[in-house]
Amino acid sequence: SPEEICNLQIPEDEGRNKEIMHYIQVHGIQKYLILDDFDFSNEELKKHLVKTWYWGKKDTGLRIKHLDEIEKIFNI
C-alpha cells in the first residue's frame, strides 16, 4: 500500500520509483504521464516523465514548451 511504501526506510529515489510502479501495476494503467521536478532512476518511468522545474526557478511548473514531450509520450 502507499502507506507501507512511505514508511519504508529506503532512499527517496527508490521509494518514489516503487510507489509509482506499484500504483501503475495495481490499477493496470497502460498509458501515463509523470509531471515532476524529480529525477527518476527507473528507466521505464523516465520514458513517461516530463521534467518540470520546482518553485523559484525560471520557467517554473508546466509550460507550453512541455507540450511536445507530452504529445510524444501519448503518441499524439
Backbone as ProteinMPNN parsed JSONL, in Angstrom:
{"seq_chain_A": "SPEEICNLQIPEDEGRNKEIMHYIQVHGIQKYLILDDFDFSNEELKKHLVKTWYWGKKDTGLRIKHLDEIEKIFNI", "coords_chain_A": {"N_chain_A": [[0.848, -1.19, 0.0], [0.34, 2.376, -0.411], [0.829, 3.636, 2.046], [2.468, 1.797, 3.379], [4.696, 1.824, 1.713], [5.543, 4.468, 2.03], [6.437, 4.364, 4.642], [8.688, 2.819, 4.57], [12.207, 2.422, 5.038], [13.991, 3.558, 2.887], [16.005, 4.955, 0.235], [14.881, 8.143, -1.059], [14.606, 8.325, -3.876], [14.448, 5.623, -4.746], [12.166, 4.819, -3.32], [10.142, 6.487, -4.339], [10.122, 5.705, -7.027], [9.304, 3.003, -6.713], [6.78, 3.34, -5.52], [5.245, 4.629, -7.527], [5.448, 2.754, -9.651], [4.209, 0.569, -8.434], [1.556, 1.539, -8.122], [0.817, 1.871, -10.821], [0.908, -0.784, -11.747], [-0.942, -2.117, -10.028], [-3.336, -0.879, -10.727], [-3.53, -1.388, -13.402], [-2.667, 0.384, -15.4], [-2.001, 1.602, -18.594], [-1.191, 3.73, -20.297], [0.458, 6.599, -19.342], [1.464, 9.679, -17.785], [4.051, 11.433, -16.278], [4.439, 14.268, -14.466], [6.87, 16.088, -13.139], [9.404, 17.469, -10.96], [11.373, 15.901, -10.191], [14.181, 13.723, -10.535], [14.017, 10.707, -11.926], [15.253, 7.374, -11.441], [14.448, 4.998, -12.48], [14.238, 3.387, -15.503], [11.943, 2.83, -17.06], [10.013, 4.575, -15.997], [11.214, 7.001, -16.643], [10.697, 7.197, -19.355], [8.173, 8.192, -19.411], [8.194, 10.603, -18.246], [7.838, 14.078, -17.935], [9.848, 16.541, -17.371], [9.64, 19.061, -15.072], [10.225, 22.282, -13.526], [10.988, 23.151, -10.192], [9.573, 25.367, -7.686], [10.782, 28.689, -7.705], [12.636, 28.613, -9.698], [13.451, 29.733, -13.028], [10.895, 29.612, -15.454], [9.088, 27.983, -14.01], [7.146, 25.088, -13.186], [4.543, 23.532, -15.22], [4.819, 24.158, -18.63], [4.249, 25.747, -21.844], [6.231, 24.828, -23.543], [6.504, 22.18, -22.829], [4.593, 20.728, -24.125], [5.248, 19.361, -26.537], [6.759, 17.192, -25.586], [4.817, 15.881, -24.068], [2.941, 15.177, -26.053], [4.522, 13.387, -27.51], [4.895, 11.292, -25.665], [2.272, 10.322, -25.466], [1.832, 9.63, -28.054], [0.578, 11.399, -29.88]], "CA_chain_A": [[0.0, 0.0, 0.0], [1.13, 3.61, -0.377], [1.259, 3.902, 3.414], [3.602, 0.918, 3.66], [5.839, 2.31, 0.937], [6.007, 5.704, 2.652], [7.067, 4.058, 5.919], [9.917, 2.062, 4.364], [13.445, 3.173, 5.204], [14.753, 3.422, 1.654], [16.269, 6.276, -0.352], [13.706, 8.778, -1.673], [14.525, 7.971, -5.288], [13.963, 4.249, -4.86], [10.799, 4.777, -2.802], [9.237, 7.143, -5.283], [10.03, 4.804, -8.173], [8.496, 1.839, -6.327], [5.404, 3.754, -5.269], [4.588, 4.88, -8.811], [5.354, 1.479, -10.372], [3.183, -0.226, -7.751], [0.253, 2.095, -8.471], [0.574, 1.563, -12.233], [0.655, -2.223, -11.861], [-2.177, -2.47, -9.318], [-4.501, -0.324, -11.434], [-3.498, -1.793, -14.809], [-2.537, 1.578, -16.235], [-1.193, 1.362, -19.781], [-0.607, 4.996, -20.741], [0.506, 7.561, -18.249], [2.384, 10.792, -17.882], [4.528, 11.913, -14.988], [4.896, 15.658, -14.466], [7.583, 16.178, -11.867], [10.73, 18.089, -10.976], [12.229, 14.858, -9.628], [14.914, 12.906, -11.497], [13.771, 9.286, -11.666], [16.308, 6.45, -11.868], [13.796, 3.886, -13.167], [14.237, 3.668, -16.949], [10.561, 2.799, -17.565], [9.369, 5.823, -15.59], [11.832, 8.097, -17.397], [10.046, 7.268, -20.668], [6.866, 8.829, -19.233], [8.431, 11.807, -17.455], [8.053, 15.412, -18.462], [10.544, 17.188, -16.258], [9.308, 20.46, -14.828], [11.109, 22.894, -12.541], [10.348, 23.471, -8.925], [9.377, 26.773, -7.357], [11.972, 29.503, -7.553], [13.434, 28.567, -10.918], [12.832, 30.332, -14.202], [10.001, 28.666, -16.146], [8.556, 27.057, -13.011], [5.923, 24.344, -13.445], [4.196, 23.08, -16.564], [4.911, 25.264, -19.565], [3.897, 25.462, -23.235], [7.333, 24.068, -24.145], [6.381, 20.77, -22.461], [3.56, 20.084, -24.935], [5.845, 18.413, -27.486], [7.119, 15.983, -24.839], [3.559, 15.219, -23.701], [2.422, 14.577, -27.276], [5.381, 12.256, -27.84], [4.587, 10.2, -24.732], [0.95, 9.781, -25.791], [1.783, 9.371, -29.491], [-0.467, 12.245, -30.471]], "C_chain_A": [[0.884, 1.241, 0.0], [1.646, 3.928, 1.025], [2.474, 3.059, 3.778], [4.849, 1.409, 2.944], [6.409, 3.567, 1.578], [6.755, 5.446, 3.958], [8.358, 3.257, 5.77], [11.131, 2.968, 4.524], [14.332, 2.936, 3.985], [14.993, 4.811, 1.077], [15.044, 6.817, -1.076], [13.523, 8.352, -3.121], [13.922, 6.583, -5.456], [12.51, 4.138, -4.394], [9.792, 5.371, -3.761], [9.038, 6.281, -6.53], [9.103, 3.637, -7.854], [7.032, 2.206, -6.134], [4.636, 3.95, -6.576], [4.406, 3.577, -9.59], [4.285, 0.583, -9.751], [1.783, 0.246, -8.147], [-0.126, 1.732, -9.909], [0.192, 0.1, -12.408], [-0.673, -2.622, -11.222], [-3.409, -2.025, -10.094], [-4.506, -0.626, -12.931], [-3.377, -0.633, -15.776], [-1.577, 1.292, -17.39], [-0.474, 2.624, -20.256], [-0.664, 5.969, -19.576], [1.589, 8.598, -18.502], [2.782, 11.184, -16.469], [5.03, 13.34, -15.187], [5.571, 15.871, -13.12], [8.902, 16.907, -12.049], [11.783, 17.119, -10.447], [12.935, 14.096, -10.747], [14.747, 11.438, -11.133], [14.932, 8.44, -12.171], [15.733, 5.285, -12.66], [13.643, 4.223, -14.654], [12.823, 3.687, -17.538], [9.842, 4.105, -17.215], [9.932, 7.018, -16.348], [11.183, 8.288, -18.754], [8.736, 8.051, -20.605], [6.973, 10.162, -18.482], [8.564, 13.05, -18.324], [8.584, 16.199, -17.268], [10.182, 18.663, -16.195], [10.298, 21.001, -13.801], [10.331, 23.257, -11.308], [10.302, 24.98, -8.704], [10.714, 27.486, -7.21], [12.871, 29.501, -8.773], [12.694, 29.311, -12.028], [12.001, 29.256, -14.899], [9.465, 27.594, -15.206], [7.278, 26.386, -13.491], [5.748, 23.919, -14.891], [4.127, 24.279, -17.503], [4.503, 24.807, -20.968], [4.967, 24.572, -23.872], [7.259, 22.566, -23.824], [5.386, 20.007, -23.348], [4.117, 19.07, -25.929], [6.208, 17.101, -26.791], [5.864, 15.189, -24.47], [2.965, 14.51, -24.913], [3.234, 13.332, -27.668], [5.078, 11.046, -26.953], [3.272, 9.538, -25.084], [0.772, 9.488, -27.28], [0.684, 10.147, -30.185], [0.036, 12.823, -31.773]], "O_chain_A": [[2.055, 1.166, 0.372], [2.761, 4.427, 1.183], [3.406, 3.551, 4.415], [5.939, 1.405, 3.516], [7.627, 3.719, 1.662], [7.62, 6.236, 4.337], [9.057, 3.04, 6.76], [11.08, 4.149, 4.18], [15.312, 2.194, 4.058], [14.26, 5.747, 1.396], [14.26, 6.053, -1.639], [12.407, 8.052, -3.546], [12.983, 6.4, -6.231], [11.714, 3.434, -5.015], [8.713, 4.816, -3.967], [7.92, 6.146, -7.026], [8.212, 3.318, -8.642], [6.143, 1.458, -6.543], [3.504, 3.486, -6.71], [3.329, 3.324, -10.13], [3.54, -0.084, -10.469], [0.921, -0.572, -8.471], [-1.26, 1.333, -10.176], [-0.747, -0.216, -13.139], [-1.442, -3.382, -11.81], [-4.419, -2.729, -10.111], [-5.394, -0.168, -13.651], [-3.94, -0.679, -16.87], [-0.47, 0.796, -17.177], [0.714, 2.585, -20.578], [-1.694, 6.134, -18.922], [2.493, 8.41, -19.317], [1.94, 11.255, -15.574], [5.938, 13.583, -15.983], [4.914, 15.836, -12.08], [9.451, 16.959, -13.15], [12.946, 17.484, -10.278], [12.342, 13.852, -11.798], [15.29, 10.984, -10.126], [15.528, 8.748, -13.203], [16.451, 4.65, -13.432], [13.005, 5.211, -15.016], [12.542, 4.487, -18.43], [9.141, 4.672, -18.054], [9.194, 7.952, -16.661], [11.119, 9.408, -19.259], [8.243, 8.52, -21.631], [5.961, 10.768, -18.13], [9.302, 13.069, -19.31], [7.87, 16.478, -16.305], [10.393, 19.411, -17.149], [11.118, 20.251, -13.271], [9.158, 23.625, -11.377], [10.913, 25.755, -9.44], [11.662, 26.935, -6.652], [13.785, 30.321, -8.864], [11.478, 29.493, -11.973], [12.399, 28.091, -14.915], [9.399, 26.422, -15.575], [6.431, 27.02, -14.121], [6.692, 23.946, -15.682], [3.468, 25.278, -17.214], [4.424, 23.608, -21.235], [4.649, 23.67, -24.646], [7.905, 21.766, -24.502], [5.346, 18.777, -23.318], [3.509, 18.02, -26.139], [5.989, 16.022, -27.344], [5.858, 13.961, -24.553], [2.533, 13.363, -24.807], [2.663, 12.336, -28.111], [5.014, 9.915, -27.435], [3.16, 8.315, -25.011], [-0.325, 9.136, -27.716], [-0.058, 9.592, -30.996], [-0.685, 13.567, -32.438]]}, "name": "protein", "num_of_chains": 1, "seq": "SPEEICNLQIPEDEGRNKEIMHYIQVHGIQKYLILDDFDFSNEELKKHLVKTWYWGKKDTGLRIKHLDEIEKIFNI"}
